[in-house]
Amino acid sequence: MAAEPDKFLMPSESDLRFHWVQARMAALDEPEMRRMVTEAWRMAVPKKVYAAYLKTLR
């Protein structure tokens, strides 16, 4: 966040417990947004679901 304050900012105080970061979507290009969404999704789904997803990329 500190390295790219034009893209990222801290969430509201009530959301800090979730370890979230806010992003200015207009400042992100498609590949960067895709990586961020995929990484957030990966942390929320069971490992076997992510493993199956990785197989589709090969």
N, CA, C, O and CB atoms as a CASP TS submission, in Angstrom:
PFRMAT TS
TARGET T0000
AUTHOR 0000-0000-0000
METHOD Language model
MODEL 1
PARENT N/A
ATOM      1  N   MET     1       0.815  -1.181   0.000  1.00  0.00           N
ATOM      2  CA  MET     1       0.000   0.000   0.000  1.00  0.00           C
ATOM      3  C   MET     1       0.863   1.251   0.000  1.00  0.00           C
ATOM      4  O   MET     1       0.602   2.191  -0.751  1.00  0.00           O
ATOM      5  CB  MET     1      -0.929  -0.006   1.188  1.00  0.00           C
ATOM      6  N   ALA     2       1.865   1.264   0.820  1.00  0.00           N
ATOM      7  CA  ALA     2       2.711   2.455   0.903  1.00  0.00           C
ATOM      8  C   ALA     2       3.470   2.679  -0.400  1.00  0.00           C
ATOM      9  O   ALA     2       3.752   3.819  -0.768  1.00  0.00           O
ATOM     10  CB  ALA     2       3.694   2.332   2.071  1.00  0.00           C
ATOM     11  N   ALA     3       3.801   1.599  -1.094  1.00  0.00           N
ATOM     12  CA  ALA     3       4.545   1.722  -2.339  1.00  0.00           C
ATOM     13  C   ALA     3       3.676   2.235  -3.485  1.00  0.00           C
ATOM     14  O   ALA     3       4.191   2.836  -4.428  1.00  0.00           O
ATOM     15  CB  ALA     3       5.147   0.386  -2.711  1.00  0.00           C
ATOM     16  N   GLU     4       2.364   2.003  -3.413  1.00  0.00           N
ATOM     17  CA  GLU     4       1.465   2.424  -4.485  1.00  0.00           C
ATOM     18  C   GLU     4       0.193   3.059  -3.908  1.00  0.00           C
ATOM     19  O   GLU     4      -0.899   2.511  -4.060  1.00  0.00           O
ATOM     20  CB  GLU     4       1.105   1.222  -5.385  1.00  0.00           C
ATOM     21  N   PRO     5       0.336   4.209  -3.250  1.00  0.00           N
ATOM     22  CA  PRO     5      -0.832   4.835  -2.622  1.00  0.00           C
ATOM     23  C   PRO     5      -1.886   5.306  -3.620  1.00  0.00           C
ATOM     24  O   PRO     5      -3.031   5.552  -3.241  1.00  0.00           O
ATOM     25  CB  PRO     5      -0.389   6.000  -1.791  1.00  0.00           C
ATOM     26  N   ASP     6      -1.506   5.432  -4.895  1.00  0.00           N
ATOM     27  CA  ASP     6      -2.489   5.803  -5.916  1.00  0.00           C
ATOM     28  C   ASP     6      -3.418   4.636  -6.247  1.00  0.00           C
ATOM     29  O   ASP     6      -4.486   4.833  -6.827  1.00  0.00           O
ATOM     30  CB  ASP     6      -1.779   6.280  -7.186  1.00  0.00           C
ATOM     31  N   LYS     7      -3.009   3.416  -5.875  1.00  0.00           N
ATOM     32  CA  LYS     7      -3.816   2.221  -6.149  1.00  0.00           C
ATOM     33  C   LYS     7      -4.498   1.665  -4.911  1.00  0.00           C
ATOM     34  O   LYS     7      -5.636   1.201  -4.984  1.00  0.00           O
ATOM     35  CB  LYS     7      -2.954   1.150  -6.761  1.00  0.00           C
ATOM     36  N   PHE     8      -3.811   1.708  -3.769  1.00  0.00           N
ATOM     37  CA  PHE     8      -4.288   1.006  -2.581  1.00  0.00           C
ATOM     38  C   PHE     8      -4.424   1.939  -1.389  1.00  0.00           C
ATOM     39  O   PHE     8      -3.670   2.901  -1.248  1.00  0.00           O
ATOM     40  CB  PHE     8      -3.353  -0.133  -2.235  1.00  0.00           C
ATOM     41  N   LEU     9      -5.397   1.641  -0.534  1.00  0.00           N
ATOM     42  CA  LEU     9      -5.584   2.400   0.690  1.00  0.00           C
ATOM     43  C   LEU     9      -6.134   1.489   1.773  1.00  0.00           C
ATOM     44  O   LEU     9      -6.650   0.406   1.497  1.00  0.00           O
ATOM     45  CB  LEU     9      -6.521   3.599   0.457  1.00  0.00           C
ATOM     46  N   MET    10      -6.016   1.946   2.999  1.00  0.00           N
ATOM     47  CA  MET    10      -6.504   1.166   4.129  1.00  0.00           C
ATOM     48  C   MET    10      -8.029   1.174   4.134  1.00  0.00           C
ATOM     49  O   MET    10      -8.653   2.163   3.751  1.00  0.00           O
ATOM     50  CB  MET    10      -5.948   1.721   5.463  1.00  0.00           C
ATOM     51  N   PRO    11      -8.623   0.065   4.570  1.00  0.00           N
ATOM     52  CA  PRO    11     -10.080   0.011   4.672  1.00  0.00           C
ATOM     53  C   PRO    11     -10.558   0.799   5.887  1.00  0.00           C
ATOM     54  O   PRO    11      -9.756   1.319   6.663  1.00  0.00           O
ATOM     55  CB  PRO    11     -10.564  -1.449   4.757  1.00  0.00           C
ATOM     56  N   SER    12     -11.852   0.874   6.034  1.00  0.00           N
ATOM     57  CA  SER    12     -12.401   1.536   7.217  1.00  0.00           C
ATOM     58  C   SER    12     -12.006   0.747   8.462  1.00  0.00           C
ATOM     59  O   SER    12     -11.668  -0.433   8.371  1.00  0.00           O
ATOM     60  CB  SER    12     -13.950   1.668   7.116  1.00  0.00           C
ATOM     61  N   GLU    13     -12.047   1.384   9.599  1.00  0.00           N
ATOM     62  CA  GLU    13     -11.612   0.751  10.841  1.00  0.00           C
ATOM     63  C   GLU    13     -12.381  -0.531  11.135  1.00  0.00           C
ATOM     64  O   GLU    13     -11.808  -1.484  11.665  1.00  0.00           O
ATOM     65  CB  GLU    13     -11.768   1.716  11.997  1.00  0.00           C
ATOM     66  N   SER    14     -13.663  -0.571  10.802  1.00  0.00           N
ATOM     67  CA  SER    14     -14.460  -1.772  11.077  1.00  0.00           C
ATOM     68  C   SER    14     -14.043  -2.964  10.224  1.00  0.00           C
ATOM     69  O   SER    14     -14.334  -4.105  10.581  1.00  0.00           O
ATOM     70  CB  SER    14     -15.927  -1.480  10.850  1.00  0.00           C
ATOM     71  N   ASP    15     -13.368  -2.722   9.104  1.00  0.00           N
ATOM     72  CA  ASP    15     -12.927  -3.812   8.225  1.00  0.00           C
ATOM     73  C   ASP    15     -11.479  -4.234   8.467  1.00  0.00           C
ATOM     74  O   ASP    15     -11.008  -5.177   7.831  1.00  0.00           O
ATOM     75  CB  ASP    15     -13.090  -3.398   6.784  1.00  0.00           C
ATOM     76  N   LEU    16     -10.774  -3.575   9.351  1.00  0.00           N
ATOM     77  CA  LEU    16      -9.376  -3.913   9.616  1.00  0.00           C
ATOM     78  C   LEU    16      -9.221  -5.336  10.148  1.00  0.00           C
ATOM     79  O   LEU    16      -8.202  -5.980   9.900  1.00  0.00           O
ATOM     80  CB  LEU    16      -8.780  -2.926  10.608  1.00  0.00           C
ATOM     81  N   ARG    17     -10.206  -5.822  10.865  1.00  0.00           N
ATOM     82  CA  ARG    17     -10.105  -7.171  11.443  1.00  0.00           C
ATOM     83  C   ARG    17     -10.029  -8.260  10.383  1.00  0.00           C
ATOM     84  O   ARG    17      -9.571  -9.367  10.667  1.00  0.00           O
ATOM     85  CB  ARG    17     -11.291  -7.437  12.350  1.00  0.00           C
ATOM     86  N   PHE    18     -10.472  -7.960   9.162  1.00  0.00           N
ATOM     87  CA  PHE    18     -10.447  -8.940   8.081  1.00  0.00           C
ATOM     88  C   PHE    18      -9.144  -8.916   7.286  1.00  0.00           C
ATOM     89  O   PHE    18      -8.956  -9.741   6.392  1.00  0.00           O
ATOM     90  CB  PHE    18     -11.606  -8.700   7.153  1.00  0.00           C
ATOM     91  N   HIS    19      -8.250  -7.994   7.594  1.00  0.00           N
ATOM     92  CA  HIS    19      -6.981  -7.837   6.882  1.00  0.00           C
ATOM     93  C   HIS    19      -7.208  -7.523   5.407  1.00  0.00           C
ATOM     94  O   HIS    19      -6.480  -8.002   4.537  1.00  0.00           O
ATOM     95  CB  HIS    19      -6.133  -9.102   7.022  1.00  0.00           C
ATOM     96  N   TRP    20      -8.223  -6.716   5.142  1.00  0.00           N
ATOM     97  CA  TRP    20      -8.536  -6.307   3.786  1.00  0.00           C
ATOM     98  C   TRP    20      -7.786  -5.036   3.436  1.00  0.00           C
ATOM     99  O   TRP    20      -7.353  -4.285   4.309  1.00  0.00           O
ATOM    100  CB  TRP    20     -10.039  -6.105   3.615  1.00  0.00           C
ATOM    101  N   VAL    21      -7.646  -4.815   2.152  1.00  0.00           N
ATOM    102  CA  VAL    21      -7.088  -3.576   1.619  1.00  0.00           C
ATOM    103  C   VAL    21      -8.055  -3.102   0.548  1.00  0.00           C
ATOM    104  O   VAL    21      -8.628  -3.913  -0.181  1.00  0.00           O
ATOM    105  CB  VAL    21      -5.622  -3.777   1.043  1.00  0.00           C
ATOM    106  N   GLN    22      -8.234  -1.814   0.452  1.00  0.00           N
ATOM    107  CA  GLN    22      -9.084  -1.279  -0.608  1.00  0.00           C
ATOM    108  C   GLN    22      -8.218  -0.928  -1.807  1.00  0.00           C
ATOM    109  O   GLN    22      -7.073  -0.500  -1.663  1.00  0.00           O
ATOM    110  CB  GLN    22      -9.878  -0.035  -0.117  1.00  0.00           C
ATOM    111  N   ALA    23      -8.783  -1.114  -2.981  1.00  0.00           N
ATOM    112  CA  ALA    23      -8.068  -0.797  -4.222  1.00  0.00           C
ATOM    113  C   ALA    23      -8.914   0.152  -5.052  1.00  0.00           C
ATOM    114  O   ALA    23     -10.138   0.036  -5.110  1.00  0.00           O
ATOM    115  CB  ALA    23      -7.738  -2.087  -5.029  1.00  0.00           C
ATOM    116  N   ARG    24      -8.242   1.080  -5.684  1.00  0.00           N
ATOM    117  CA  ARG    24      -8.916   1.966  -6.628  1.00  0.00           C
ATOM    118  C   ARG    24      -8.936   1.240  -7.974  1.00  0.00           C
ATOM    119  O   ARG    24      -7.919   1.164  -8.663  1.00  0.00           O
ATOM    120  CB  ARG    24      -8.194   3.381  -6.732  1.00  0.00           C
ATOM    121  N   MET    25     -10.080   0.721  -8.332  1.00  0.00           N
ATOM    122  CA  MET    25     -10.183  -0.145  -9.501  1.00  0.00           C
ATOM    123  C   MET    25      -9.743   0.540 -10.787  1.00  0.00           C
ATOM    124  O   MET    25      -9.170  -0.108 -11.663  1.00  0.00           O
ATOM    125  CB  MET    25     -11.597  -0.630  -9.651  1.00  0.00           C
ATOM    126  N   ALA    26      -9.993   1.816 -10.915  1.00  0.00           N
ATOM    127  CA  ALA    26      -9.598   2.544 -12.125  1.00  0.00           C
ATOM    128  C   ALA    26      -8.077   2.600 -12.283  1.00  0.00           C
ATOM    129  O   ALA    26      -7.572   2.824 -13.383  1.00  0.00           O
ATOM    130  CB  ALA    26     -10.168   3.963 -12.095  1.00  0.00           C
ATOM    131  N   ALA    27      -7.357   2.399 -11.191  1.00  0.00           N
ATOM    132  CA  ALA    27      -5.893   2.458 -11.240  1.00  0.00           C
ATOM    133  C   ALA    27      -5.253   1.107 -11.542  1.00  0.00           C
ATOM    134  O   ALA    27      -4.038   1.021 -11.722  1.00  0.00           O
ATOM    135  CB  ALA    27      -5.358   2.983  -9.929  1.00  0.00           C
ATOM    136  N   LEU    28      -6.067   0.050 -11.599  1.00  0.00           N
ATOM    137  CA  LEU    28      -5.546  -1.298 -11.837  1.00  0.00           C
ATOM    138  C   LEU    28      -5.809  -1.726 -13.278  1.00  0.00           C
ATOM    139  O   LEU    28      -6.879  -1.468 -13.829  1.00  0.00           O
ATOM    140  CB  LEU    28      -6.181  -2.306 -10.858  1.00  0.00           C
ATOM    141  N   ASP    29      -4.824  -2.380 -13.876  1.00  0.00           N
ATOM    142  CA  ASP    29      -5.069  -2.932 -15.205  1.00  0.00           C
ATOM    143  C   ASP    29      -5.666  -4.337 -15.053  1.00  0.00           C
ATOM    144  O   ASP    29      -5.690  -4.891 -13.954  1.00  0.00           O
ATOM    145  CB  ASP    29      -3.749  -2.969 -16.052  1.00  0.00           C
ATOM    146  N   GLU    30      -6.135  -4.894 -16.143  1.00  0.00           N
ATOM    147  CA  GLU    30      -6.840  -6.183 -16.069  1.00  0.00           C
ATOM    148  C   GLU    30      -5.991  -7.314 -15.502  1.00  0.00           C
ATOM    149  O   GLU    30      -6.472  -8.036 -14.628  1.00  0.00           O
ATOM    150  CB  GLU    30      -7.323  -6.574 -17.437  1.00  0.00           C
ATOM    151  N   PRO    31      -4.748  -7.506 -15.953  1.00  0.00           N
ATOM    152  CA  PRO    31      -3.950  -8.609 -15.386  1.00  0.00           C
ATOM    153  C   PRO    31      -3.722  -8.454 -13.875  1.00  0.00           C
ATOM    154  O   PRO    31      -3.757  -9.440 -13.139  1.00  0.00           O
ATOM    155  CB  PRO    31      -2.598  -8.693 -16.100  1.00  0.00           C
ATOM    156  N   GLU    32      -3.492  -7.234 -13.420  1.00  0.00           N
ATOM    157  CA  GLU    32      -3.276  -7.009 -11.993  1.00  0.00           C
ATOM    158  C   GLU    32      -4.558  -7.296 -11.205  1.00  0.00           C
ATOM    159  O   GLU    32      -4.509  -7.912 -10.140  1.00  0.00           O
ATOM    160  CB  GLU    32      -2.803  -5.562 -11.740  1.00  0.00           C
ATOM    161  N   MET    33      -5.692  -6.854 -11.725  1.00  0.00           N
ATOM    162  CA  MET    33      -6.970  -7.104 -11.070  1.00  0.00           C
ATOM    163  C   MET    33      -7.255  -8.609 -11.032  1.00  0.00           C
ATOM    164  O   MET    33      -7.712  -9.131 -10.014  1.00  0.00           O
ATOM    165  CB  MET    33      -8.111  -6.353 -11.798  1.00  0.00           C
ATOM    166  N   ARG    34      -6.987  -9.297 -12.132  1.00  0.00           N
ATOM    167  CA  ARG    34      -7.213 -10.742 -12.189  1.00  0.00           C
ATOM    168  C   ARG    34      -6.364 -11.466 -11.144  1.00  0.00           C
ATOM    169  O   ARG    34      -6.852 -12.362 -10.455  1.00  0.00           O
ATOM    170  CB  ARG    34      -6.897 -11.282 -13.596  1.00  0.00           C
ATOM    171  N   ARG    35      -5.099 -11.079 -11.028  1.00  0.00           N
ATOM    172  CA  ARG    35      -4.216 -11.701 -10.032  1.00  0.00           C
ATOM    173  C   ARG    35      -4.744 -11.461  -8.614  1.00  0.00           C
ATOM    174  O   ARG    35      -4.748 -12.374  -7.789  1.00  0.00           O
ATOM    175  CB  ARG    35      -2.777 -11.148 -10.164  1.00  0.00           C
ATOM    176  N   MET    36      -5.182 -10.251  -8.340  1.00  0.00           N
ATOM    177  CA  MET    36      -5.663  -9.917  -6.998  1.00  0.00           C
ATOM    178  C   MET    36      -6.941 -10.687  -6.657  1.00  0.00           C
ATOM    179  O   MET    36      -7.076 -11.209  -5.550  1.00  0.00           O
ATOM    180  CB  MET    36      -5.913  -8.407  -6.885  1.00  0.00           C
ATOM    181  N   VAL    37      -7.863 -10.757  -7.593  1.00  0.00           N
ATOM    182  CA  VAL    37      -9.119 -11.469  -7.345  1.00  0.00           C
ATOM    183  C   VAL    37      -8.849 -12.963  -7.192  1.00  0.00           C
ATOM    184  O   VAL    37      -9.413 -13.607  -6.307  1.00  0.00           O
ATOM    185  CB  VAL    37     -10.130 -11.215  -8.491  1.00  0.00           C
ATOM    186  N   THR    38      -8.000 -13.513  -8.040  1.00  0.00           N
ATOM    187  CA  THR    38      -7.670 -14.934  -7.948  1.00  0.00           C
ATOM    188  C   THR    38      -6.997 -15.256  -6.628  1.00  0.00           C
ATOM    189  O   THR    38      -7.305 -16.274  -6.008  1.00  0.00           O
ATOM    190  CB  THR    38      -6.770 -15.349  -9.106  1.00  0.00           C
ATOM    191  N   GLU    39      -6.087 -14.410  -6.193  1.00  0.00           N
ATOM    192  CA  GLU    39      -5.398 -14.644  -4.921  1.00  0.00           C
ATOM    193  C   GLU    39      -6.373 -14.555  -3.745  1.00  0.00           C
ATOM    194  O   GLU    39      -6.292 -15.369  -2.825  1.00  0.00           O
ATOM    195  CB  GLU    39      -4.254 -13.630  -4.737  1.00  0.00           C
ATOM    196  N   ALA    40      -7.272 -13.606  -3.755  1.00  0.00           N
ATOM    197  CA  ALA    40      -8.270 -13.496  -2.682  1.00  0.00           C
ATOM    198  C   ALA    40      -9.177 -14.721  -2.681  1.00  0.00           C
ATOM    199  O   ALA    40      -9.503 -15.262  -1.625  1.00  0.00           O
ATOM    200  CB  ALA    40      -9.112 -12.204  -2.844  1.00  0.00           C
ATOM    201  N   TRP    41      -9.576 -15.149  -3.860  1.00  0.00           N
ATOM    202  CA  TRP    41     -10.420 -16.343  -3.980  1.00  0.00           C
ATOM    203  C   TRP    41      -9.677 -17.569  -3.472  1.00  0.00           C
ATOM    204  O   TRP    41     -10.249 -18.395  -2.761  1.00  0.00           O
ATOM    205  CB  TRP    41     -10.861 -16.557  -5.444  1.00  0.00           C
ATOM    206  N   ARG    42      -8.398 -17.691  -3.837  1.00  0.00           N
ATOM    207  CA  ARG    42      -7.582 -18.840  -3.411  1.00  0.00           C
ATOM    208  C   ARG    42      -7.542 -18.953  -1.893  1.00  0.00           C
ATOM    209  O   ARG    42      -7.564 -20.058  -1.351  1.00  0.00           O
ATOM    210  CB  ARG    42      -6.151 -18.719  -3.962  1.00  0.00           C
ATOM    211  N   MET    43      -7.484 -17.826  -1.210  1.00  0.00           N
ATOM    212  CA  MET    43      -7.409 -17.859   0.248  1.00  0.00           C
ATOM    213  C   MET    43      -8.743 -18.231   0.887  1.00  0.00           C
ATOM    214  O   MET    43      -8.787 -18.564   2.071  1.00  0.00           O
ATOM    215  CB  MET    43      -6.948 -16.515   0.773  1.00  0.00           C
ATOM    216  N   ALA    44      -9.837 -18.178   0.114  1.00  0.00           N
ATOM    217  CA  ALA    44     -11.164 -18.438   0.672  1.00  0.00           C
ATOM    218  C   ALA    44     -11.709 -19.822   0.347  1.00  0.00           C
ATOM    219  O   ALA    44     -12.621 -20.295   1.025  1.00  0.00           O
ATOM    220  CB  ALA    44     -12.121 -17.410   0.178  1.00  0.00           C
ATOM    221  N   VAL    45     -11.171 -20.479  -0.675  1.00  0.00           N
ATOM    222  CA  VAL    45     -11.716 -21.774  -1.081  1.00  0.00           C
ATOM    223  C   VAL    45     -10.871 -22.913  -0.509  1.00  0.00           C
ATOM    224  O   VAL    45      -9.717 -22.701  -0.138  1.00  0.00           O
ATOM    225  CB  VAL    45     -11.782 -21.875  -2.620  1.00  0.00           C
ATOM    226  N   PRO    46     -11.440 -24.122  -0.437  1.00  0.00           N
ATOM    227  CA  PRO    46     -10.644 -25.276  -0.007  1.00  0.00           C
ATOM    228  C   PRO    46      -9.463 -25.512  -0.961  1.00  0.00           C
ATOM    229  O   PRO    46      -9.539 -25.206  -2.151  1.00  0.00           O
ATOM    230  CB  PRO    46     -11.531 -26.542   0.068  1.00  0.00           C
ATOM    231  N   LYS    47      -8.399 -26.051  -0.425  1.00  0.00           N
ATOM    232  CA  LYS    47      -7.184 -26.282  -1.221  1.00  0.00           C
ATOM    233  C   LYS    47      -7.459 -27.150  -2.437  1.00  0.00           C
ATOM    234  O   LYS    47      -6.877 -26.924  -3.498  1.00  0.00           O
ATOM    235  CB  LYS    47      -6.107 -26.933  -0.364  1.00  0.00           C
ATOM    236  N   LYS    48      -8.339 -28.144  -2.303  1.00  0.00           N
ATOM    237  CA  LYS    48      -8.611 -29.030  -3.443  1.00  0.00           C
ATOM    238  C   LYS    48      -9.318 -28.276  -4.571  1.00  0.00           C
ATOM    239  O   LYS    48      -9.135 -28.610  -5.741  1.00  0.00           O
ATOM    240  CB  LYS    48      -9.465 -30.232  -2.995  1.00  0.00           C
ATOM    241  N   VAL    49     -10.112 -27.278  -4.240  1.00  0.00           N
ATOM    242  CA  VAL    49     -10.783 -26.479  -5.273  1.00  0.00           C
ATOM    243  C   VAL    49      -9.746 -25.666  -6.043  1.00  0.00           C
ATOM    244  O   VAL    49      -9.795 -25.592  -7.271  1.00  0.00           O
ATOM    245  CB  VAL    49     -11.858 -25.539  -4.642  1.00  0.00           C
ATOM    246  N   TYR    50      -8.820 -25.064  -5.330  1.00  0.00           N
ATOM    247  CA  TYR    50      -7.770 -24.291  -5.997  1.00  0.00           C
ATOM    248  C   TYR    50      -6.869 -25.211  -6.819  1.00  0.00           C
ATOM    249  O   TYR    50      -6.454 -24.846  -7.919  1.00  0.00           O
ATOM    250  CB  TYR    50      -6.933 -23.506  -4.963  1.00  0.00           C
ATOM    251  N   ALA    51      -6.567 -26.383  -6.306  1.00  0.00           N
ATOM    252  CA  ALA    51      -5.746 -27.348  -7.049  1.00  0.00           C
ATOM    253  C   ALA    51      -6.432 -27.732  -8.352  1.00  0.00           C
ATOM    254  O   ALA    51      -5.776 -27.839  -9.388  1.00  0.00           O
ATOM    255  CB  ALA    51      -5.473 -28.608  -6.196  1.00  0.00           C
ATOM    256  N   ALA    52      -7.735 -27.940  -8.313  1.00  0.00           N
ATOM    257  CA  ALA    52      -8.484 -28.277  -9.536  1.00  0.00           C
ATOM    258  C   ALA    52      -8.443 -27.108 -10.520  1.00  0.00           C
ATOM    259  O   ALA    52      -8.316 -27.310 -11.727  1.00  0.00           O
ATOM    260  CB  ALA    52      -9.958 -28.642  -9.197  1.00  0.00           C
ATOM    261  N   TYR    53      -8.549 -25.906 -10.005  1.00  0.00           N
ATOM    262  CA  TYR    53      -8.453 -24.708 -10.865  1.00  0.00           C
ATOM    263  C   TYR    53      -7.093 -24.652 -11.550  1.00  0.00           C
ATOM    264  O   TYR    53      -7.019 -24.368 -12.745  1.00  0.00           O
ATOM    265  CB  TYR    53      -8.683 -23.415 -10.037  1.00  0.00           C
ATOM    266  N   LEU    54      -6.025 -24.915 -10.820  1.00  0.00           N
ATOM    267  CA  LEU    54      -4.689 -24.882 -11.410  1.00  0.00           C
ATOM    268  C   LEU    54      -4.544 -25.874 -12.552  1.00  0.00           C
ATOM    269  O   LEU    54      -3.852 -25.599 -13.533  1.00  0.00           O
ATOM    270  CB  LEU    54      -3.646 -25.164 -10.353  1.00  0.00           C
ATOM    271  N   LYS    55      -5.190 -27.023 -12.428  1.00  0.00           N
ATOM    272  CA  LYS    55      -5.142 -28.022 -13.501  1.00  0.00           C
ATOM    273  C   LYS    55      -5.783 -27.524 -14.778  1.00  0.00           C
ATOM    274  O   LYS    55      -5.381 -27.928 -15.869  1.00  0.00           O
ATOM    275  CB  LYS    55      -5.823 -29.296 -13.062  1.00  0.00           C
ATOM    276  N   THR    56      -6.777 -26.650 -14.661  1.00  0.00           N
ATOM    277  CA  THR    56      -7.435 -26.103 -15.860  1.00  0.00           C
ATOM    278  C   THR    56      -6.534 -25.122 -16.598  1.00  0.00           C
ATOM    279  O   THR    56      -6.762 -24.833 -17.773  1.00  0.00           O
ATOM    280  CB  THR    56      -8.746 -25.410 -15.479  1.00  0.00           C
ATOM    281  N   LEU    57      -5.518 -24.612 -15.922  1.00  0.00           N
ATOM    282  CA  LEU    57      -4.618 -23.639 -16.541  1.00  0.00           C
ATOM    283  C   LEU    57      -3.512 -24.298 -17.346  1.00  0.00           C
ATOM    284  O   LEU    57      -2.819 -23.632 -18.115  1.00  0.00           O
ATOM    285  CB  LEU    57      -4.011 -22.753 -15.483  1.00  0.00           C
ATOM    286  N   ARG    58      -3.345 -25.584 -17.177  1.00  0.00           N
ATOM    287  CA  ARG    58      -2.240 -26.283 -17.852  1.00  0.00           C
ATOM    288  C   ARG    58      -2.609 -26.677 -19.243  1.00  0.00           C
ATOM    289  O   ARG    58      -1.798 -27.272 -19.952  1.00  0.00           O
ATOM    290  CB  ARG    58      -1.825 -27.507 -17.081  1.00  0.00           C
TER
END
